[in-house]
């Protein structure tokens, strides 16, 4: 519980939310969980606080950390009241911190609004069609390999294969790669998933064919056998809809920030305060 209490001590934003009247829904749907000197702390404040905890605590049922969360918000409220009584909220350092927090909150809110605007079914379908078009001619190969430390070792393996040795058996006996115990089986893979030298050699082989020469990569020397070739499987729309929606949202966020920068007057300086050559402004995104 010590780690949890330490994490709770940093819940600045939760404390701010708990200090704002009217943030909660009706009390029958959002019950009061504590009253501190007349100030109500609602269940929704606990839920907001939990989302600011480290990920392992976000997954825990609220009921399990309920006592610690309530104690944290009570302590926060009491300490804040005492600080206000001492006029610390009027301090210039406090105001500077609050201004930075306000900027960060506003940035998060406006970006979330820009990025989560409703994405039309038409936009998603258009993005899916574009993705599928790029995959229509893609191919995958199912390959095995035997990884050796030296070129001579690889050539020796190639000679043994030429005499009828079983590829998978040799991989189990001689491969230094992690797939060795599994007969060197790499499963199916597409272009862009392996290092360039290995990919080029594998995709140049026909089904059932073994590389005639060792293939050198950063990992050593490979002997490759292609077991099967097939067209890349095109995913169903429903399986990638969330991924595509996320891509569009990210692009919206990037475009929004770019538009803001293009219309702003920004002057940069070095750490020592000296003037820097300013980059030319980029045209606004259309």
C-alpha positions in Angstrom: 0.0 0.0 0.0 3.0 2.3 0.5 3.6 2.6 -3.3 -0.1 3.4 -3.8 0.0 6.1 -1.1 3.1 7.6 -2.8 1.3 7.6 -6.2 -1.8 9.2 -4.7 0.3 12.0 -3.2 0.9 13.2 -6.8 -2.7 13.5 -7.8 -2.7 17.3 -8.4 -5.3 17.2 -11.1 -7.7 15.0 -9.1 -7.4 17.5 -6.2 -8.2 20.3 -8.6 -11.3 18.5 -10.0 -12.5 17.7 -6.5 -12.3 21.3 -5.7 -14.7 22.4 -8.4 -18.4 22.5 -7.5 -20.8 21.2 -10.1 -18.4 18.8 -11.7 -20.4 15.7 -10.6 -23.7 14.3 -11.9 -26.8 14.0 -9.8 -26.1 12.5 -6.4 -28.3 9.5 -7.0 -26.0 8.5 -9.8 -22.9 10.0 -8.3 -23.1 9.4 -4.6 -21.2 11.5 -2.0 -18.3 9.5 -0.5 -17.1 12.0 2.0 -17.8 15.6 3.2 -14.8 17.7 4.3 -15.8 20.9 6.2 -18.9 21.1 4.1 -17.3 20.2 0.8 -18.6 17.1 -0.9 -16.3 14.6 -2.5 -18.2 12.4 -5.0 -17.6 8.9 -6.4 -16.8 10.5 -9.8 -13.8 12.3 -8.1 -12.5 8.9 -7.0 -12.9 7.5 -10.6 -11.1 10.5 -12.0 -8.3 10.1 -9.4 -7.9 6.4 -10.2 -7.3 7.2 -13.9 -4.3 9.3 -12.9 -2.7 6.5 -11.0 0.0 4.2 -12.6 -1.4 1.7 -15.0 -1.4 -1.3 -12.6 -3.7 0.6 -10.2 -6.0 1.7 -13.0 -6.9 -1.9 -13.7 -7.7 -2.7 -10.0 -11.4 -2.6 -9.1 -12.3 0.7 -7.5 -13.6 -1.0 -4.4 -10.1 -2.4 -3.6 -8.4 1.0 -3.5 -11.4 2.9 -2.3 -10.2 3.6 1.2 -6.8 4.9 0.1 -8.3 7.1 -2.6 -10.9 8.6 -0.2 -8.1 9.3 2.4 -6.0 10.9 -0.3 -8.7 13.3 -1.5 -9.6 14.1 2.1 -6.0 14.9 2.9 -5.7 16.9 -0.3 -8.8 19.0 0.5 -7.7 19.7 4.1 -4.2 20.7 3.1 -5.5 22.9 0.3 -7.9 24.6 2.8 -5.1 25.3 5.2 -2.9 26.6 2.4 -5.6 29.0 1.3 -6.1 30.2 4.9 -2.4 31.0 4.9 -2.8 33.0 1.6 -0.5 30.6 -0.2 -2.9 30.6 -3.2 -2.0 34.3 -3.7 1.7 33.6 -3.9 3.4 34.4 -7.2 5.1 31.0 -7.4 1.8 29.3 -6.9 0.1 31.4 -9.6 3.0 30.6 -12.0 2.5 26.8 -11.4 -1.3 27.2 -11.9 -0.8 29.0 -15.2 1.4 26.1 -16.4 -1.2 23.5 -15.2 -4.0 25.5 -16.9 -2.1 25.6 -20.2 -1.5 21.8 -20.0 -5.1 21.1 -19.2 -6.4 23.3 -22.0 -4.0 21.8 -24.4 -5.2 18.3 -23.5 -8.8 19.3 -23.7 -8.6 21.0 -27.1 -6.5 18.3 -28.6 -8.9 15.6 -27.4 -11.8 17.6 -28.9 -10.0 18.0 -32.3 -8.9 14.4 -32.4 -12.1 12.7 -31.3 -14.6 14.6 -33.5 -16.9 12.1 -35.2 -15.1 10.2 -37.9 -17.5 9.4 -40.7 -18.1 5.9 -42.0 -17.1 7.2 -45.4 -13.7 8.4 -44.2 -13.0 5.1 -42.5 -14.1 3.1 -45.6 -11.9 5.3 -47.8 -8.9 4.7 -45.5 -9.6 1.0 -45.5 -9.8 0.8 -49.3 -6.5 2.6 -49.5 -4.9 0.2 -47.1 -6.3 -2.8 -48.9 -5.2 -1.5 -52.3 -1.6 -1.3 -51.0 -1.8 -5.0 -49.8 -3.5 -6.5 -52.9 -0.2 -7.4 -54.6 1.7 -8.2 -51.4 3.1 -11.7 -50.9 4.1 -13.7 -47.8 6.6 -16.5 -47.6 6.8 -19.3 -45.0 10.5 -20.0 -44.5 12.9 -21.9 -42.3 16.5 -20.9 -41.7 19.7 -22.2 -40.2 21.9 -19.5 -38.6 25.6 -20.1 -38.5 28.5 -18.1 -37.1 30.8 -18.4 -40.1 30.4 -18.5 -43.9 32.3 -21.8 -44.0 29.9 -23.4 -41.5 27.0 -22.3 -43.7 28.6 -23.7 -46.8 29.1 -27.0 -45.0 25.4 -27.1 -44.1 24.5 -26.4 -47.8 26.6 -29.3 -48.9 24.9 -31.6 -46.3 21.5 -30.5 -47.6 22.6 -31.2 -51.1 23.4 -34.8 -50.1 19.8 -35.2 -48.8 20.0 -34.1 -45.2 16.7 -32.9 -43.6 16.6 -29.2 -43.3 14.6 -29.1 -40.0 16.9 -31.7 -38.4 20.0 -29.8 -39.3 18.4 -26.6 -37.9 17.8 -28.3 -34.6 21.4 -29.6 -34.5 23.3 -26.7 -35.9 21.4 -23.4 -35.9 22.5 -20.8 -33.4 19.2 -18.8 -33.8 16.3 -19.0 -31.4 14.2 -20.8 -34.0 16.7 -23.7 -34.1 14.9 -25.9 -31.6 11.7 -25.5 -33.8 13.5 -26.7 -36.9 14.3 -23.1 -37.9 10.7 -22.4 -38.6 9.9 -18.6 -39.0 6.3 -19.0 -40.0 4.8 -16.7 -42.6 6.2 -13.1 -43.0 5.8 -10.3 -45.4 8.1 -7.7 -46.8 9.5 -5.2 -44.3 9.4 -7.7 -41.4 13.0 -9.1 -41.8 16.3 -7.4 -42.3 16.8 -6.4 -46.0 19.4 -9.0 -46.9 17.4 -11.9 -45.5 14.2 -10.6 -47.0 15.7 -10.2 -50.5 17.1 -13.8 -50.4 13.9 -15.4 -49.1 11.5 -13.7 -51.5 13.8 -14.7 -54.4 13.3 -18.4 -53.6 10.5 -20.6 -55.1 8.4 -22.9 -53.0 10.6 -25.8 -51.7 13.8 -24.1 -52.8 16.9 -23.7 -50.5 19.4 -20.9 -50.9 22.5 -22.0 -52.8 24.9 -19.6 -51.1 25.1 -18.3 -47.5 23.1 -15.1 -46.8 25.0 -12.7 -44.6 23.2 -10.4 -42.2 24.1 -8.6 -39.0 23.2 -11.8 -37.1 25.6 -14.2 -39.0 25.2 -16.4 -42.0 21.9 -18.0 -43.0 20.8 -20.9 -45.0 17.2 -20.4 -46.0 14.4 -22.7 -47.3 11.0 -21.5 -48.4 8.2 -23.9 -47.5 5.3 -21.9 -49.0 4.3 -18.7 -50.7 0.9 -17.0 -50.6 -0.8 -13.7 -51.2 -0.9 -11.6 -48.0 -4.2 -12.0 -46.2 -6.3 -8.8 -46.3 -7.8 -8.0 -42.9 -11.6 -7.5 -42.5 -12.8 -4.0 -42.1 -14.1 -4.6 -38.6 -10.8 -6.0 -37.5 -8.9 -2.8 -38.3 -11.6 -0.1 -37.9 -10.3 1.0 -34.5 -6.7 1.1 -35.8 -7.8 3.3 -38.8 -9.8 5.5 -36.5 -6.8 6.0 -34.3 -4.6 6.9 -37.4 -7.1 9.5 -38.5 -7.3 11.0 -35.0 -3.5 11.2 -34.8 -3.4 12.9 -38.2 -6.0 15.4 -37.1 -4.0 16.3 -34.0 -0.8 16.8 -36.0 -2.6 18.9 -38.6 -4.3 21.0 -35.8 -0.9 21.7 -34.1 0.7 22.5 -37.5 -2.1 24.9 -38.3 -1.6 26.7 -35.0 2.2 27.0 -35.6 1.8 28.3 -39.1 -0.3 31.2 -37.9 1.8 32.0 -34.8 4.8 34.3 -34.3 7.4 32.2 -32.6 11.0 33.3 -31.9 13.5 30.8 -30.5 16.6 31.5 -28.5 19.5 29.3 -27.4 19.9 28.1 -23.8 22.2 31.1 -23.1 19.6 33.5 -24.5 21.4 34.2 -27.8 19.3 34.7 -30.9 19.0 31.7 -33.3 18.4 31.7 -37.0 14.7 31.3 -37.2 13.2 28.6 -39.5 11.0 29.7 -42.3 7.3 29.4 -41.5 5.5 26.5 -43.2 2.4 27.1 -45.2 -0.9 26.5 -43.3 -2.4 23.0 -43.8 -5.5 23.1 -46.0 
